[in-house]
């Protein structure tokens, strides 16, 4: 358990987070989908909510509150999935070009 409290774990976690953001940026550029600041903000908020969901489940399991972990995991998990699908569809919208 000491590994998860160490600086090495958070360093590796930060590297993975940066790789995910850079990968999404490159993926969107390859497909010609613009990413203004408000789309990045929505993406960041969704990532934070997803992290909250995972932290909620892990904390409740660690505190031996399995019922709360299951119920909260279902509730927050469904909300995360619904918001993720909505955000995905919003991110993939390309601006209309006037011809």
C-alpha positions in Angstrom: 0.0 0.0 0.0 3.0 2.3 0.5 3.5 2.4 -3.3 0.2 4.2 -3.8 1.3 6.9 -1.3 4.7 7.3 -2.8 5.8 10.1 -5.2 6.7 7.5 -7.8 3.1 6.4 -8.2 1.9 9.9 -8.7 4.8 10.6 -11.1 3.8 7.7 -13.2 0.1 8.6 -12.9 0.9 12.1 -14.2 2.9 10.8 -17.1 -0.1 8.6 -18.1 -2.5 11.6 -17.8 -0.3 13.7 -20.0 -0.1 10.9 -22.6 -3.8 10.6 -22.7 -4.4 14.4 -23.2 -1.7 14.5 -25.9 -3.1 11.5 -27.6 -6.6 13.0 -27.7 -5.2 16.2 -29.0 -3.4 14.4 -31.8 -6.3 12.2 -32.6 -8.7 15.2 -32.9 -6.2 17.0 -35.1 -5.9 14.0 -37.4 -9.6 13.9 -37.9 -9.9 17.7 -38.4 -12.1 18.3 -35.3 -11.4 21.6 -33.6 -10.9 21.6 -29.9 -11.6 25.1 -28.5 -11.0 25.8 -24.8 -14.6 25.0 -23.8 -14.4 21.5 -25.2 -11.1 20.9 -23.2 -12.8 22.3 -20.1 -15.8 19.9 -20.5 -13.3 17.0 -21.1 -11.4 17.9 -18.0 -14.6 18.1 -15.9 -15.6 14.7 -17.1 -12.2 13.2 -16.3 -12.5 14.7 -12.7 -16.0 13.2 -12.3 -14.8 9.8 -13.5 -11.9 10.0 -11.1 -14.4 10.9 -8.3 -16.4 7.9 -9.2 -13.4 5.6 -9.0 -12.2 7.2 -5.7 -15.7 6.9 -4.2 -15.9 3.2 -5.0 -12.3 2.5 -3.8 -12.8 4.5 -0.6 -16.0 2.7 0.3 -14.5 -0.7 -0.4 -11.5 0.3 1.8 -13.8 1.3 4.6 -15.7 -2.0 4.3 -18.8 -0.2 3.1 -19.5 -2.6 0.2 -23.2 -1.7 -0.1 -22.4 2.0 -0.4 -19.7 1.2 -3.0 -22.1 -0.9 -5.1 -25.0 1.7 -4.9 -22.7 4.7 -5.4 -20.8 2.8 -8.1 -23.9 2.1 -10.1 -25.3 5.7 -9.7 -22.0 7.5 -10.4 -21.0 5.0 -13.0 -24.2 5.4 -15.0 -23.9 9.2 -14.8 -20.2 9.0 -15.9 -21.2 6.8 -18.8 -24.1 9.0 -19.9 -22.0 12.1 -19.6 -19.1 10.4 -21.4 -21.3 9.4 -24.4 -22.8 12.9 -24.6 -19.4 14.5 -24.4 -18.1 12.1 -27.1 -20.9 13.1 -29.4 -20.3 16.8 -28.7 -16.6 16.5 -29.3 -17.1 14.8 -32.6 -19.3 17.6 -34.0 -17.5 19.3 -36.9 -18.3 22.9 -37.6 -20.5 23.4 -40.7 -18.7 25.0 -43.6 -20.5 27.7 -45.7 -20.3 26.8 -49.4 
